[in-house]
Amino acid sequence: MAHTEAPISITVKTAAGSLVTVRAEDGHELDNTVAQALDAIVSATQELESAIRGASAPAVTAQSVAASFGGTVIETGTTIPAQEYAQPSVGGRNCPHGKMTAIQGMGKDGKPYKGYFCPAPKGAFDKCKNQYIQMKDLEWNTFVPEQVK
């Protein structure tokens, strides 16, 4: 069986959490591979923009982009759809994933914090930002935590 690892390997993690790895035997091959990748990205972007505008365009998937480089997509984790972990909302603050959890505690800097936290699993690519309450806000004094850390 042939060795599949090349001496040069670059891996980039996208904002959505996908990993893209480019391998090459030398600098020249790496330059060519990156140039081809950029062409494919431009093409995929144009197809996506056409689809958004309503024009007919073939579906662009991670598999189709990977196949254009002779590669495959390797799943590194699972994503749980928002509706599977959303909780019914009753008071407090909400996000697309359900009722946010009211938490108060002490930060690493020794200062107290109070805020609302998204119920999506830790590391979820679509997890909402924490909504902190400022000490100067009236809500600081009436805040009722569900958890204390």
Sequence and secondary structure as in RCSB ss.txt:
>XXXX:A:sequence
MAHTEAPISITVKTAAGSLVTVRAEDGHELDNTVAQALDAIVSATQELESAIRGASAPAVTAQSVAASFGGTVIE
TGTTIPAQEYAQPSVGGRNCPHGKMTAIQGMGKDGKPYKGYFCPAPKGAFDKCKNQYIQMKDLEWNTFVPEQVK
>XXXX:A:secstr
      SEEEEEE TTS EEEEEESSHHHHHHHHHHHHHHHHHHHHHHHHHHHT       HHHHHHHTT     
 S    HHHH B   SS EETTEE EEEEEE TTS EEEEEE  S TT TT    EE  TTSTHHHH   SEE 
